[in-house]
Amino acid sequence: MAVPSVNLTIDKGTTFESIFNVTNADGSVFALNNYTATAKIRKHPTATESKSFSTTITVATGEIRISMGATVTADLSSGRNYYDVIITQSGTGTVQKVFEGTAIVSETVST
């Protein structure tokens, strides 16, 4: 299954939030019962340094919300970065990438 690519824009020094809806191949809501989500951003895919997003799952809607506080976004590298969102099923330990893409990190003048 191809992983959906969603490109983001993050303004340095501001609060960031994005919502992703996980669906089955037929478009129905993916059951996120007993899953946890992890999301990270890196300057390039093989970079050793990364920053983590906070993640929240809403099981009923198949929604994963990722967020990052202003102090964390202030430390991101400007320009093109890469991120992904993975889910892990607690019972089996199965890990699955559900979203990926680039994140353009822009400078903020007023912070």
ZIJO-V35017 format. One record per backbone hydrogen bond with DSSP energy under -0.5 kcal/mol. CO is the residue of the C=O (numbers start at 1). NH is the residue of the N-H. If there is no record, write none. Layout:
BEGIN
co={CO:CO}
nh={NH:NH}
END
This chain:
BEGIN
co={4:4:8:10:10:11:16:18:20:20:21:22:24:28:30:32:34:36:38:39:40:41:42:44:51:54:56:57:58:58:58:59:59:62:63:64:64:65:66:67:68:69:69:70:72:73:79:81:82:83:84:85:85:86:87:88:88:89:94:96:98:99:100:101:102:103:103:104:104:105:106:108}
nh={6:100:104:12:106:14:68:66:22:64:23:30:27:24:32:35:90:88:86:53:84:51:82:47:41:67:65:59:61:62:63:32:62:22:58:20:66:56:18:54:16:72:73:74:75:76:105:103:42:101:40:98:99:38:96:36:90:93:89:87:4:85:6:83:8:81:105:10:106:79:12:111}
END
